[in-house]
């Protein structure tokens, strides 16, 4: 990462849940934090953190181009935006599988990520194909598709000078994870931060959990 007093992170999908908590924790660590939400005019708790808010619906190519063109010197990109229950299969594939790849590619093409910068795509253990029989369900299918495309792009992204991984954040008590999930957002976000801080070049292109354990594909 760049040798600067304040490191710079972009959190995609930060209006609530894990993304909001990651933004809060990075602000607390003294980072320059940029965060996206679909509703910048109604930022909610995100607006209380003293960070830079950018409008982004990850399906909107024009908004993505504007964001990518406005970003420079990013030390870390975390793509957290996703959808779960109550959405169609087509929307799940667009948001969970296609958008993270397109977003990172746009940022790389725009030169927004510093050499040696890190990229984290939030996936799920439900997207792991090993040991599973039959359908993964729409959500699992979308995360499996994300993982597959990430693996196809990993070598090219490494050649562009970034260290990229996919991360399972745990089963977390969020609107998506539900109230019965065993893990709080604070613990999940803290684990992701620790993982990211310790990543080295040999970890590029791999699948990790929030606890720092490598997950089988």
N, C-alpha and C positions, 0 to 999 in steps of 0.2 A: 504494500500500500504506500501511498504518497507520504513523504515526510513533511507533515504539516501539523500545526498545533491542534487544529480542529478537523477531524475526519468528517467525510460527507457521505450520508446514506440517503437513498431513495427507497421508501416503503410504498409499494403498489398495493392498494387496498387496505387503508389504515383507518377507516371510519369506526371500526368496532373490533371486538374480539382480539385475536392474536396480533393483527396488524396494528391496532391502536396501542396495545401494550408494548409491542416492540418499539414503536415510535416514542412512547413515553420513556422507556428505559434508555434508549439512545440519547434522547434529550438530557436525561439525568446523568449520562456519562460524558456530557459535554460535546457530543457530535453536532455538526450542522445537519439538521434533519429536514428532508423534503418528503412530503406524504401526499398521496392521491386519494380522492374520494369522488364519487359520482355526484355528490351534492355539496359543492364548496360553499354555497350560500347558506347551507344549514350544516355546519361542521360538527355540531354537538361537542362532545368532550375533546375531540381533536383540536378544536379551536382554542382550547384552554392551555395548550402545551407550549405555545410560543415557538412554533415551527412554521415552515413555508408550506402552504397548502396549494395543490395543483388539481384542477378538474380533470378527471379521466374516467370514462366508461371504457373498459378494456376492449370492447367490441367496436369502438369508434376509431376508425383509421385516421381521421383528420385530427382528433384530439391527441392521439398517440404521436403523430408527426410533430405537432406543436410542442408536446412535452419533450420528446427526444431532442428537438432542435434547441430547446431552452436549457438543457442540462449539460454541464461540463464538470470534469474533475471528480466524478463519483468514485468513491473508494468501495462502496458496497451498494448492491441492488438486491432488495428482497421482494419477490413477487408473491404476495399473499392472497390476492383477490381470487375468490372462488364462490361457487354456488352449490347448494345441496338440495335438501328436500323441497318439494313444491315447485320445482322447475322442470322443464321438458328435457328430454335427452339431447335434443339439438342445442339447447342453451347450455347445458352442462358441457358438451363437447366444445362449444365455442369459447366459453369462459374458462373452463378448467384445463382443457387440453391445448387449444390453439392460441389463446391470448397470451399465456406466459412466454411461449416461444417467440411470437411476433413482437411482443414488447421488448424482450431482451435483444432480439435481432435489430430492432429499430434503434435502440440505444447504442449498440455496438457500431452499427453503420454510421450513426451520427457522431461517433467519437466521444460519446458522453462518459464512458467508463475509463478511468485512469489505468495505465499499464500496471499490472499487478493487482488490479481491483478484483473484488469477489462478487459472485452472482449466486443467489440462493432462490430456488424455486420451491415453494411449499407444495408438497405432494401428499400422499397418504399411503399407509401400509396396505390399504385396500386396493391399491394399484399394483401391488406385487403379483407377478404371474406365477412364481414358483410355488408348487404345492397346491395350486387351486384347480378345481375341476368345474367346468361349465362356466356360466355367466358370472361376471364380477358385479353385476348390477350396473345401472347407468352411471352412478358416481364412481364406482371402482373402474369401470371401463374408461371413463374420462381421465382418471389419474394414470391408468395403465398406458393410455395413448400419450399422455404428457411424458411419462417416463421413457417410452419408446423413442419419441422424437428427440428428447433431450440426449439420449445415448447416440443418436445419429448426428447430432450437432456438436457433441462434446469436443471432438478433435479440432473442428474449425474454430470453436470459441477459444480453445487453448492457444491456437495459432495467432489469435488476436490479442493475446496477453492477459486473459482473464482466467480466474480460477472459479469454476462453476460446479455446483452440486445441487441435488434435490434432497429435501428434508421432510421426514414425517414428523409433525409437531406433537404427536400423541393424541389421545382421545380427550379433548379439552371441553370444559364447560363454557360453551359459547352458544349463540343462537343456532349454529349449525350442529354442534356436538351434543347439545341438549344438557339439561340440568343434572342428569344422572352420571355424566362423565366423571372419571376419577381425578382428572388433572385440572388445576386452575390455570388461567391465562398467564399469571405472573411466573409460575414455575416453568411452563412451556417456553415462554419468551426468554427467560433467563437461560434456560438450557440451550436454546438456539443461539443466543449471543455467545455463550461459552464455546459452543461448537465452532461458530464462525471465526471467533478470535484465534482458535487453535488450528485452523485449516492451513495446510501446506500444499505445495504443488502436487505432491504424490496423492493427495486426496481428491484431485480434480476428476470430474466425471463419475462420481460414485454416489450412492444412495445411503443417507444417514438418518438416524433418528435424533430427536431432540436431546436424548441422553448422551449422544456422542458414540453410539454403537452403529456399525455398518449394517445395513439391511440388505437381505438378498433381493435380487430383482424378480 
